[in-house]
């Protein structure tokens, strides 16, 4: 595994958290839709990358996505795991899935960029 990947994934967790913290700012410009669902999107995004850092063997993107979806959807089902207050909205489930889908796309895209860059460095160093 590329040594850059855990740092990249940690950066993506922070990006998700920052979006969550900026939810009210997004709502100023994008209205109630952003206020209602940016939190779900960004938290799901962050959970995906947080789980990808876990030292669990044979953790593929599909398994990470399934675990992340299980975590965030369980949060919705249990009203914030009984710890936090959560307002029930059936569209939260969709927003969570979209956030994880976005995370998979970002993960695949960044992995491809890193792979291409590593190949370019290998070719450059060999020459």
Secondary structure as a PSIPRED ss2 file (coil, helix, strand):
# PSIPRED VFORMAT (PSIPRED V4.0)

   1 X C   1.000  0.000  0.000
   2 X C   1.000  0.000  0.000
   3 X C   1.000  0.000  0.000
   4 X H   0.000  1.000  0.000
   5 X H   0.000  1.000  0.000
   6 X H   0.000  1.000  0.000
   7 X H   0.000  1.000  0.000
   8 X H   0.000  1.000  0.000
   9 X H   0.000  1.000  0.000
  10 X H   0.000  1.000  0.000
  11 X H   0.000  1.000  0.000
  12 X H   0.000  1.000  0.000
  13 X H   0.000  1.000  0.000
  14 X H   0.000  1.000  0.000
  15 X H   0.000  1.000  0.000
  16 X H   0.000  1.000  0.000
  17 X H   0.000  1.000  0.000
  18 X H   0.000  1.000  0.000
  19 X H   0.000  1.000  0.000
  20 X H   0.000  1.000  0.000
  21 X H   0.000  1.000  0.000
  22 X C   1.000  0.000  0.000
  23 X H   0.000  1.000  0.000
  24 X H   0.000  1.000  0.000
  25 X H   0.000  1.000  0.000
  26 X H   0.000  1.000  0.000
  27 X H   0.000  1.000  0.000
  28 X H   0.000  1.000  0.000
  29 X H   0.000  1.000  0.000
  30 X H   0.000  1.000  0.000
  31 X C   1.000  0.000  0.000
  32 X H   0.000  1.000  0.000
  33 X H   0.000  1.000  0.000
  34 X H   0.000  1.000  0.000
  35 X H   0.000  1.000  0.000
  36 X H   0.000  1.000  0.000
  37 X H   0.000  1.000  0.000
  38 X H   0.000  1.000  0.000
  39 X H   0.000  1.000  0.000
  40 X H   0.000  1.000  0.000
  41 X H   0.000  1.000  0.000
  42 X H   0.000  1.000  0.000
  43 X H   0.000  1.000  0.000
  44 X H   0.000  1.000  0.000
  45 X H   0.000  1.000  0.000
  46 X H   0.000  1.000  0.000
  47 X H   0.000  1.000  0.000
  48 X H   0.000  1.000  0.000
  49 X H   0.000  1.000  0.000
  50 X H   0.000  1.000  0.000
  51 X H   0.000  1.000  0.000
  52 X H   0.000  1.000  0.000
  53 X H   0.000  1.000  0.000
  54 X C   1.000  0.000  0.000
  55 X C   1.000  0.000  0.000
  56 X C   1.000  0.000  0.000
  57 X C   1.000  0.000  0.000
  58 X C   1.000  0.000  0.000
  59 X C   1.000  0.000  0.000
  60 X C   1.000  0.000  0.000
  61 X H   0.000  1.000  0.000
  62 X H   0.000  1.000  0.000
  63 X H   0.000  1.000  0.000
  64 X H   0.000  1.000  0.000
  65 X H   0.000  1.000  0.000
  66 X H   0.000  1.000  0.000
  67 X H   0.000  1.000  0.000
  68 X H   0.000  1.000  0.000
  69 X H   0.000  1.000  0.000
  70 X H   0.000  1.000  0.000
  71 X H   0.000  1.000  0.000
  72 X H   0.000  1.000  0.000
  73 X H   0.000  1.000  0.000
  74 X H   0.000  1.000  0.000
  75 X H   0.000  1.000  0.000
  76 X H   0.000  1.000  0.000
  77 X H   0.000  1.000  0.000
  78 X C   1.000  0.000  0.000
  79 X C   1.000  0.000  0.000
  80 X H   0.000  1.000  0.000
  81 X H   0.000  1.000  0.000
  82 X H   0.000  1.000  0.000
  83 X C   1.000  0.000  0.000
  84 X C   1.000  0.000  0.000
  85 X C   1.000  0.000  0.000
  86 X C   1.000  0.000  0.000
  87 X C   1.000  0.000  0.000
  88 X C   1.000  0.000  0.000
  89 X C   1.000  0.000  0.000
  90 X C   1.000  0.000  0.000
  91 X H   0.000  1.000  0.000
  92 X H   0.000  1.000  0.000
  93 X H   0.000  1.000  0.000
  94 X H   0.000  1.000  0.000
  95 X H   0.000  1.000  0.000
  96 X H   0.000  1.000  0.000
  97 X H   0.000  1.000  0.000
  98 X H   0.000  1.000  0.000
  99 X H   0.000  1.000  0.000
 100 X H   0.000  1.000  0.000
 101 X H   0.000  1.000  0.000
 102 X H   0.000  1.000  0.000
 103 X H   0.000  1.000  0.000
 104 X H   0.000  1.000  0.000
 105 X H   0.000  1.000  0.000
 106 X H   0.000  1.000  0.000
 107 X H   0.000  1.000  0.000
 108 X H   0.000  1.000  0.000
 109 X H   0.000  1.000  0.000
 110 X H   0.000  1.000  0.000
 111 X H   0.000  1.000  0.000
 112 X H   0.000  1.000  0.000
 113 X H   0.000  1.000  0.000
 114 X H   0.000  1.000  0.000
 115 X H   0.000  1.000  0.000
 116 X H   0.000  1.000  0.000
 117 X H   0.000  1.000  0.000
 118 X H   0.000  1.000  0.000
 119 X H   0.000  1.000  0.000
 120 X H   0.000  1.000  0.000
 121 X H   0.000  1.000  0.000
 122 X H   0.000  1.000  0.000
 123 X H   0.000  1.000  0.000
 124 X H   0.000  1.000  0.000
 125 X H   0.000  1.000  0.000
 126 X H   0.000  1.000  0.000
 127 X C   1.000  0.000  0.000
